[in-house]
């Protein structure tokens, strides 16, 4: 949800530039975009319906006087909401970084309730930022598979047998309306891709082997609640991610148009025999 240094947007979605000069690496979230999300259609329709219900008289009047402009605005409702949610998520992630690193951050009244929940979670787990945080907002790469992504937090927690410390890869998820228990089908795949990437980038843009992650989880942050949810990220989830990766790569490289075939007797048709 942040703007990693080596990430850049293209007409095919987000990619990462390889600091060593290799081919561009598709972002994990971009690769997962090939997975169908059937809930998005009724969700978008619901937002549009809410916009109409909020002011039915004005909507009815505009439907008669300026239907084209009204239609354009209603079509854009879900996109505007998505952009706002993405912006809020980015701001929450930046606030989380400042909280972990104890660096100054401007006060943001919309973000602060999420920061309060995150700070309470850190206190609950008695997190010592200096000793327990392995990395924060770090980009990982899998050059062989051709992808990269940025993880939110690598954190040591006493969750093993006899309270042995285990390294968790944690992804923050924010929402103003969704229950804190929400887990989407593609989120375990996202964490699997991050977990199985063999390298991560250091601040000087060099790379080194990523540490072995023991467990992965979502930390769902809401304005008045939170929930720490372990999700699987093993071989099955990684294979599923690789399937989405292959699909996305095919779709990104596929031609946008295909030639039409006319019968050989049509004017201007080629006399070559079909292969």
Secondary structure, DSSP 4 states (H G I P E B T S, - for coil): ----TTEEEETTEEEE--TTS---EEEHHHHGGGS--THHHHHHHHHHHHHHHHTHHHHHHHHHH-HHHHHHHHHTHHHHHHHHHHHHHHHHHHHHHHHHHT------HHHHHHHHHHHHHHHHTT--HHHHEEEEEEEEEETTTTEEEEEEEEEEES-SGGG--EEEEEEEEE-SSS-TT---TTHHHHHHHHHH--EEE-TTS-EEEPPPP-EEEEEEE-SS-EEEEE---SHHHHHHHHHHHHHHHHHHHS-S-------TTSTT---PPP-
